[in-house]
Amino acid sequence: MSGHSKWHNIQAKKGKADAKRGKIFTKLGKEIAIASKMGGSNLDANSKLRDVVAKAKAANMPMDTITRAIKKGAGEMEGVNYESVVYEGYGPAGTAVIVNALTDNKNRTAANVRHAFTKNGGNMGSTGCVSFMFQEKGQIVIEKTDDKDEDELMMMALDAGAEDFAAEDEVFVVTTTPEDFGTVREALESNGLEFLEAEVKMIPDTYTAIDEETVVKFEKMIDALEDDEDVQDVYHNAEFPEGWEE
């Protein structure tokens, strides 16, 4: 089966992950706390919390940090109340961008996101201006190794309810509906598989090619957005030039 996840394209900035690990853990902690607050701290009874914890584990977040975030969300430890908000807009060359945030001050977050767009050749749009170009999908990314048989892994994923399976240069990408994500992830986990990424995200239907000059502006905008402590996730449909590396 074929897919067009362009995982490495979308993850072009992943090399910066180590430098931003502290911020990544802070953002994941917020997400865990929200899931715990909404559905309780019992992992067995809270599928959303299980999914977020799996995402945190894929990012190598320590288990004690995960546990603290769960307790904060459940009210067992002092925490902050966060509200979820989504912003949409356009980056350089008309690229489509979606920004998910968790904030305790929507005015501050909106101003910061708008500034990140406008300062770097983009503009924040109205709700719905680009989201129609994306689909919400579960995505599980597994590193290719010699001990993994592609056909066997594909059948395992499809039997568990996956929508698609793609073999890319260095990874396998399993795509699911949001509803089936948890079931597929748990089935693969039960077979001893570990993930480079496991989360429900916005995947673009089509991509907008950008040249090297535009990439520089585009990455400055994405950096500004991701550096904001209120921003959880940034999704886009930019297609980087062939062979582009930071």
C-alpha positions in Angstrom: 0.0 0.0 0.0 1.2 3.5 -0.6 0.8 6.7 1.5 1.9 10.3 1.1 2.7 11.1 4.7 6.0 12.8 3.7 7.1 12.1 7.3 10.7 13.3 6.8 9.5 16.4 4.9 7.2 17.4 7.8 9.8 16.4 10.3 12.6 18.4 8.7 13.1 20.2 12.0 13.2 17.1 14.1 17.0 17.4 14.5 16.3 20.3 16.9 14.3 18.1 19.2 17.2 17.5 21.7 17.8 21.2 22.1 14.1 21.8 22.7 13.5 18.7 24.9 12.7 20.7 27.9 10.0 22.7 26.0 8.7 19.5 24.4 8.2 17.9 27.9 6.5 21.1 29.1 4.1 21.0 26.2 3.4 17.3 26.6 2.9 17.8 30.3 0.1 20.3 29.6 -1.5 17.9 27.2 -1.4 15.0 29.7 -2.8 17.3 32.4 -5.8 18.3 30.2 -6.5 14.7 29.3 -6.4 13.6 32.9 -8.6 16.5 34.0 -11.2 15.7 31.3 -11.3 11.9 31.7 -9.7 11.1 35.0 -6.3 9.7 35.9 -7.0 6.0 35.4 -5.2 5.0 32.2 -7.4 1.9 31.7 -10.6 4.1 31.7 -9.3 7.1 29.8 -8.3 6.3 26.2 -7.4 9.9 25.4 -4.9 9.9 28.3 -3.5 6.5 27.1 -2.9 8.0 23.7 -1.2 11.2 25.0 1.0 9.1 27.4 2.0 7.0 24.4 3.0 10.2 22.5 5.0 11.3 25.5 6.8 8.0 25.7 7.7 8.2 22.0 9.3 11.5 22.8 11.3 9.8 25.6 9.5 11.7 28.4 10.5 10.3 31.8 7.7 8.3 33.5 7.9 10.3 36.7 7.3 13.5 34.7 4.3 11.9 33.1 3.0 10.8 36.4 3.3 14.3 37.9 1.4 15.7 34.9 -1.4 13.1 35.4 -1.7 14.0 39.1 -1.8 17.8 38.3 -4.6 17.3 35.8 -6.6 15.1 38.2 -6.3 17.7 41.0 -4.0 15.6 43.1 -1.3 18.2 42.7 -1.5 22.0 42.3 -1.7 23.0 38.6 -3.0 25.6 36.1 -6.2 25.6 34.2 -5.6 25.6 30.5 -7.9 26.2 27.5 -7.5 24.7 24.1 -7.5 27.1 21.1 -6.7 26.6 17.4 -5.3 29.3 15.1 -5.1 29.1 11.3 -3.2 31.1 8.8 -0.8 31.3 5.8 2.9 31.2 5.8 5.3 32.5 3.1 4.3 31.4 -0.5 0.8 30.7 0.6 1.6 27.7 2.7 -1.2 26.5 5.0 -0.5 26.5 8.8 -2.5 25.3 11.8 -1.5 26.1 15.3 -2.8 24.2 18.4 -2.3 25.9 21.7 -3.1 25.4 25.4 -3.3 28.6 27.3 -4.3 30.3 30.5 -4.5 33.7 28.6 -6.1 33.6 25.1 -5.4 37.3 24.5 -1.7 36.8 25.1 -1.5 33.7 23.0 -3.4 35.2 20.1 -1.2 38.3 20.0 2.0 36.1 20.1 0.8 33.8 17.3 -0.3 36.7 15.1 3.1 38.4 15.6 4.9 35.2 14.6 2.9 35.0 11.4 3.2 38.7 10.4 6.9 39.1 11.3 7.9 36.3 9.0 5.9 36.9 5.9 2.7 35.2 6.8 -0.7 36.2 8.1 -3.1 34.8 10.6 -6.5 34.0 9.1 -10.0 33.2 10.3 -11.2 29.9 11.7 -11.6 27.4 8.8 -9.4 29.2 6.3 -7.0 26.3 5.9 -8.3 23.5 8.0 -10.3 22.1 5.1 -7.0 21.3 3.5 -6.1 18.8 6.3 -7.5 15.6 7.7 -7.2 14.5 11.3 -5.4 11.2 11.3 -3.6 8.9 13.7 0.0 8.5 12.7 2.5 5.9 14.1 6.1 6.0 12.9 8.3 3.0 13.3 12.0 2.9 12.6 13.1 0.5 9.9 15.5 -2.2 11.3 16.8 -5.5 9.9 14.6 -7.5 12.3 11.3 -5.9 11.0 9.7 -7.6 8.1 7.7 -5.1 6.0 5.0 -7.4 4.9 4.5 -8.9 8.3 4.3 -5.4 9.9 1.9 -4.2 7.3 -0.5 -7.1 7.8 -0.2 -6.6 11.6 -1.2 -2.9 11.2 -4.0 -3.5 8.8 -5.4 -6.4 10.8 -5.5 -4.1 13.8 -7.6 -1.6 11.9 -5.1 0.8 10.2 -6.2 2.7 7.1 -2.8 2.7 5.4 0.8 1.6 5.7 3.7 3.2 3.9 7.4 2.3 3.8 9.6 5.3 3.5 13.4 5.6 3.3 14.1 5.0 7.0 10.7 4.5 8.6 7.4 2.7 8.3 4.3 5.0 8.7 1.0 3.6 9.9 -2.1 5.8 9.3 -5.4 5.4 11.2 -8.6 7.2 11.8 -8.6 9.2 15.0 -11.2 6.7 16.4 -9.0 3.6 15.7 -5.7 5.1 16.6 -5.7 3.8 20.2 -6.7 0.3 19.2 -4.0 0.1 16.5 -1.3 1.6 18.7 -2.0 -0.8 21.5 -2.1 -3.8 19.1 1.4 -2.8 17.8 2.7 -2.1 21.3 1.5 -5.6 22.4 3.7 -7.1 19.7 6.8 -5.3 21.2 7.0 -2.5 18.8 8.4 0.9 19.8 7.5 4.2 18.1 9.4 7.2 16.9 6.1 9.0 16.9 2.6 8.1 17.9 -0.1 10.7 17.9 -3.3 12.0 16.3 -2.4 15.0 14.1 -3.5 17.1 11.1 -2.2 15.7 7.8 -2.4 17.9 4.6 -4.3 16.5 1.6 -1.9 18.4 -0.7 1.5 20.1 -0.3 2.8 23.5 -1.4 6.3 23.4 -2.8 8.7 26.1 -1.5 12.1 27.1 -2.7 15.3 27.4 -0.6 14.8 31.2 -0.1 11.3 30.7 1.1 12.4 27.8 3.4 14.5 30.2 5.4 11.6 32.6 6.0 9.2 29.7 6.6 11.5 28.1 9.3 11.8 31.4 11.1 8.1 31.5 11.4 7.7 27.9 12.5 10.5 28.5 15.1 8.8 31.5 16.5 5.5 29.6 16.8 7.1 26.5 18.4 9.1 28.6 20.8 6.0 30.1 22.3 5.2 28.3 25.5 1.5 28.2 24.8 1.8 26.5 21.4 1.5 22.7 21.5 1.6 21.7 17.8 2.2 23.4 14.5 1.0 21.6 11.3 1.7 22.8 7.7 1.6 21.7 4.1 5.0 23.1 3.0 7.1 20.8 0.8 10.8 21.4 1.2 13.2 21.3 -1.8 14.6 17.9 -2.7 17.6 17.1 -0.4 17.0 20.1 1.9 18.8 19.8 5.2 19.2 22.3 8.0 
